[in-house]
C-alpha cells in the first residue's frame, strides 16, 4: 500500500496574506511527495492545496482531493481523484486528516489550525514547514514545550526548514508508528 501524505495549509480565498514563496514551497512539497512514491491528499481546492497538487502531478504523482461539497466545481485542475463528501469544511477536514499516515502544514489560518488540532487528537503526526507564514510560523510559540497542543503530549509536532526536509520527515513518520523520537 502506498503512503498517504496530507498537505494542509492556506487557501487563496479570504483576507489572509500569503507569505512570500508559500506557493513555490507548496509546489515543491507536492513534487517531493510524488518523487517518494506517496499519494498526496489535500482539501482539493485552491492555494497551498492546488500548488502541492501541481507539483505532484508534474512529477508523476497521484493526488486526492477531499472536497467539502457534493460536486467538483471548485476542485483544482491537478486533482486526480476528487472525493465529494457533501459534508462541509469541518467534516471534510476530519476525513482528510484521518485518511493520512502523516501530514505537512504550510502557512494557514483557522481552517489549517483546525486540521492541526484534528491531527493531534487523531494521533496523526504533522511536520510543520517553517517560514511559510500563518500558523506554521506561530504554533511553536504557543505549543506546550514547542511541540504539543496540550498536557497529554500525545503526538509531537515536528518542524522542518525546507520542503525536502518536510517530506523526508513526513515519510519517516508515516513509516514508523513511534518514529517522532528519531525524526524530530
Secondary structure in CASP SS format (residue, H / E / C, confidence):
PFRMAT SS
TARGET T0000
AUTHOR 0000-0000-0000
METHOD secondary structure of the structure
MODEL  1
X C 1.00
X C 1.00
X C 1.00
X E 1.00
X E 1.00
X E 1.00
X E 1.00
X E 1.00
X E 1.00
X C 1.00
X C 1.00
X C 1.00
X C 1.00
X C 1.00
X C 1.00
X C 1.00
X C 1.00
X C 1.00
X C 1.00
X C 1.00
X C 1.00
X H 1.00
X H 1.00
X H 1.00
X H 1.00
X H 1.00
X H 1.00
X H 1.00
X H 1.00
X H 1.00
X H 1.00
X H 1.00
X H 1.00
X H 1.00
X H 1.00
X C 1.00
X C 1.00
X C 1.00
X E 1.00
X E 1.00
X E 1.00
X E 1.00
X C 1.00
X C 1.00
X C 1.00
X C 1.00
X C 1.00
X H 1.00
X H 1.00
X H 1.00
X H 1.00
X H 1.00
X H 1.00
X H 1.00
X H 1.00
X H 1.00
X H 1.00
X H 1.00
X C 1.00
X C 1.00
X C 1.00
X E 1.00
X E 1.00
X E 1.00
X E 1.00
X E 1.00
X E 1.00
X C 1.00
X C 1.00
X C 1.00
X C 1.00
X C 1.00
X C 1.00
X C 1.00
X C 1.00
X C 1.00
X C 1.00
X C 1.00
X C 1.00
X C 1.00
X E 1.00
X E 1.00
X E 1.00
X E 1.00
X C 1.00
X C 1.00
X C 1.00
X H 1.00
X H 1.00
X H 1.00
X H 1.00
X H 1.00
X H 1.00
X H 1.00
X H 1.00
X H 1.00
X H 1.00
X H 1.00
X C 1.00
X C 1.00
X C 1.00
X E 1.00
X E 1.00
X E 1.00
X E 1.00
X E 1.00
X C 1.00
X C 1.00
X C 1.00
X H 1.00
X H 1.00
X H 1.00
X H 1.00
X H 1.00
X H 1.00
X H 1.00
X H 1.00
X H 1.00
X H 1.00
X H 1.00
X H 1.00
X H 1.00
X C 1.00
X C 1.00
X E 1.00
X E 1.00
X E 1.00
X E 1.00
X E 1.00
X C 1.00
X C 1.00
X C 1.00
X C 1.00
X H 1.00
X H 1.00
X H 1.00
X H 1.00
X H 1.00
X H 1.00
X H 1.00
X H 1.00
X H 1.00
X C 1.00
X E 1.00
X C 1.00
X C 1.00
X C 1.00
X E 1.00
X C 1.00
X C 1.00
X C 1.00
X C 1.00
X C 1.00
X C 1.00
X C 1.00
X C 1.00
X C 1.00
X E 1.00
X E 1.00
X E 1.00
X C 1.00
X C 1.00
X H 1.00
X H 1.00
X H 1.00
X H 1.00
X H 1.00
X H 1.00
X H 1.00
X H 1.00
X H 1.00
X H 1.00
X H 1.00
X H 1.00
X H 1.00
X C 1.00
X C 1.00
X C 1.00
X C 1.00
X H 1.00
X H 1.00
X H 1.00
X H 1.00
X C 1.00
END
